[in-house]
Amino acid sequence: MAMQADLKTYKDKIYPRVFLIDELKLVLEDEADFPIHRLWLKDLALGYVIDRGDKFTFISKCHLGYEMTAEEMMELAMNNFVRDFEFKIVQTIFGCYELEGEPDHCATAIFVAPIWEKVAAHFGKDLVVAFPSYDLVFMTAADDAEGISNLKMELYKIQGMGIEKRLREYLFLFKSEEKAWSFLEDMEEEELF
């Protein structure tokens, strides 16, 4: 019941959140506590959280009660995200581009259609995208061999940095015309030298 009351209290602070399925399964013992989510590619999923300022609380089906359906909650989360966060595209020192914005939410921005559509329209072509942590999103044109090489090198450097809020060093392809994502490569398994 407490979480259902929190949904009402924090309804303006419910957001989508990308997460690693395997890591969350290690933490949660009860399957009923597993967040409402939709699987994406590899071991990534999009769930929904309450942002309490100092922590995020994932929302599971048992938290919804009868006040809100999962679909209504997902729509609310997406609308809140678009309303509350702004992102901009900046050129990186390694010759690619980065999505800058709210640090804990950058990676999630690629899952929010109105935001990602603006990013994709900026380039107007297929993109290779990586988001090694919650606050890092890098991209380059899919037809830019040097840019892709630079992006891979940057991911290789990041592996040894011990950054917080890590996700994975995956490369994804965004097909602009089809508005479709696919998995390209796992840089953690890749040997560069």
N, C-alpha and C positions, 0 to 999 in steps of 0.2 A: 504493500500500500504506500509506503514512503516514497518509492520511486515513482509511482503514478502521480503523487502530489508534486514531486520534483518536475515531472514533465509539464505540469501546468505552470509552476513557478518559473521554470527556466525555458518556456516554450520559444522565447526569442533567442535563446542560446543553444539551440539544437542544430548541429551541423553534420554534414557528411564527413567521413574520415577514412582514408586508405589505411589498410593494415595488412600484416602478414598472418595468414591463417594459422600456420604452424606455431608461431610464437604465442598467439593468443590461446591455442589449444593447450599449450604447456601450462599456462597460468590458470585457466578455468577448469575446474574439476567436474562441474555439473553441466551437462549438455544443455539444460534448460537456461543456463546463464549465458550461453553463447550469443553474441550479438546478431541482431537482424542484419543481414548483409546480402550482397550479391557478389558472386565470384567474378573475377576479371580474368587476368591471364597469369599463368604460372601459379604461384602461391599467394597472389595478391587479391584482396577483396575490398569492397567499399561497404563500410558500416556507418553507424550513426551514433553520435555522442552528445552528451550535455557538456558544454564548456563551463566549468565552475570557476574559472579564473586561475586556480592553482593546480587543477587536474581535469582530466577528461574521464567521463563515465560512459562506457558503451551501453547502448540501449538494446535489451533483448525482448523477445516476445512477451515474456512474463511481466515486463515493466509496462506494457501498453495498456493492459486492462481493457475497459470498454469505451474509454474516452476517445481513443484515436486508433485508426487502423494503421497497419504498417505502411500502406501506400500514402495515407495522409501525412504520416510522420516524415516519410522520405521527401514528399513535396515541400513540406514546411522546412526541412533541413536545407534543401537546395535553395529555396527562396531566401532563407536567412543568410546563407553563404554569399549569394549574389549581392544582397543588400549590405552586408557588413565588411566585405573584403575587396580590396582593389589590388590589381597586379599590373606590372608593366614589364615589357621586354627590354632587356639591356644586353649590350654586347659584352662578352667576357674577355679577359686578357689572353685566353687561349684560343681565341678565334671562333667561338661559337656564341650562342645566346643563352641567357638565363631568364627565368620567370621570377621576378622579384615581387615580394609582397609580404603578407602576414607570415612570419617564420613557421609557425606550427601548421600552416595550412597550404603551403605552396604545392606540395605533391598532390593534394586532394583537388586542387584547381583543375587538373587535367580531366577530372571526372564530372565537372560541372559544365554542362553544355554551353550556356551563354558565355562563360569565361573562355573555355577552350576554343569555341568558334571564333572569337575575336583574335585569339593568338594565331590560329590556323589561317585566318583571312589575312593577317599581317604578312605572312610568308607567301600564301597563295600556291603552295606546292607541298609535296610529301615531305614529312619530317622524320628524323631519327631523334628519339627522346629518351632521356635517362632521368630518373629521380632517385638518387642513392640515399636520400634522407627526406624527412618531412619538410625540411626548409630549403632543399635544393632541387631545382628542375632545370636541366640543360637540354638544349635542342640545336639541331643544325639541319640544313636542307639535305634530303636523302640523296640528292645527286652531287653533293659536295664531298668528294673522297677525302680531301685534306681536313675538312671540318669533322668528319666521322673519325678519322685517325686522331685528331686532337681531342675529341670527346672521349675516345677510348683511353688515351693517355691520362686525361684528367681523372677518369674513374679509377685507373690503376693507382694514381697518386693518392686518391681519397681512401683506398683500401687500407693503407698504412697509417692513416691519420688518426684513427680512433674517434671519429666524429660521433656526436650524440644523435639520438633519434634516427638511427640508421634504418634503412629499408634494405634494398638490394642493389647491386651494380648491374642491373639489367638494361639492355637496349631494346626499345620498342620502335616500331614503324607506325606512323600515322599516315594513312592514305587520305589525302585531302579531299579528293573528288568523292570517294565512297564514304568518307567520315568513319573509317574503320581502323581499328588497332590490331596489330599482330606482334608477337614476340619475335625478336631477332637473335639476341645473344645474351649469355650470362658471363659478364666480365670477371666474376669470381672464379669461374672455371677456365677462363682464357689465359693462355700464357703468351705474354708479349715478347719475351726474349728467349 
